Amino acid sequence: MERFVVLVTTPNRRVSEKISKGLVHGKLAACVNIVPGLRSRYRWKGKVETAREELLLIKTNRTKLSQLTQWVQKNHPYAVCEVVALPITKGSKPYMDWIDSSLR
């Protein structure tokens, strides 16, 4: 089973809480870490923007990845939200097993 860490930025704690709770309660994510204090710089509509954001580190597996992406896009306030899935290539077997069992 392939597992992933999915990166999602949010504009504030309220959105981070909503997304993290929805994903874990819906068994689309085994775990979501909320990292506050992020400062993002990006190009949007031809201008360089800077914003304070939070970062979600979401652990999931391949069978849930598509549903997770759709759920985030539906429940996120940004017109174009970040959903970047990075494969976990190594990890402790007990933790990888825990991810899978949490998503059943």
N, C-alpha and C positions, 0 to 999 in steps of 0.2 A: 504494500500500500504506500503510495506517495503522500508525503505530508508537505505542507507549505506554511510559511510565515507570510501573511498578507499585510501590506502597509496601507493605511488609510489615514489621511489628515482630516481634522475637523476644526471648525472655527472656535469652539469653546467647550467647556465641561458639560454643559447640558446636552449637546449633540453627542459627545463622547459617551456619556452615560446611556443615552437612548440607544445608540448603535451597539455598544458592548452588551448591554442587557438583552436586547433583542436577539443578537447573534447567539449568545450563550443559552438563553432560555429556549430558543428555537432549535438548538442542537446543530447549528451551522458552524459554530466555533467551540473548541474545547476550552479556550482561554483567550482573554483579551487583556493586554497590558495597556494602560493609559499613561502616556508620557507627556506631561505638561511642559510649557515653557519653550515650545518650538518657535523659531522665527524662520519664516519661509520667504524666499524671493523667487519670483516667477514672472513670465511674460503672459499678459492677458489682454486681448483685444488691442494688440499693438503697443502696449505700454508695459514698462517694468513695474511690478507691484511688490510691496512688502507687507506681510501680515503675521500676526501672532496666531499660532495654531497649536493644536495638540496632535500627537501621533498615536495611532492605535497599532499595536503589534498583535495580530490575530493568528492563532494557530488552528489549522484545519487540515483536512485531507482532500484528496482528489475528488472523491464522490460528493463532497459538499461544496466544492469551490465555485461551481457555476451558480448554484442557488445563493451562496453567500454574496457573490458579486452582484447579482440581481437585487437581493435584499438591500444591500448597501446603497446601490444606485437609486432605488425607490425611496429610501428613507433618509437620504442625505440632502442637505439644503443647497449644496453647490450645483451649478448647472453641469459642470464637468468635475466629478470627484475622482480623487486618486484611489485606485484599487490596483495595487501592484503585488503579484504573487511571486514569492521567491521560494524555489524548492529547497527543502531541508535535505541536504545530502548526507549528513551524519548526525547522529544523536543517540542518547542512551536508549537502549531497548525498552526499559520500563517506562520512560517518558513517551516514546513513540507509541507504545501499546496503550498508554493512558489516553493519548489524543484519540486514537481509534475507538476505544471503549466509551469515551465521553460523547462521541458523536453517534452512537447507536441508538 
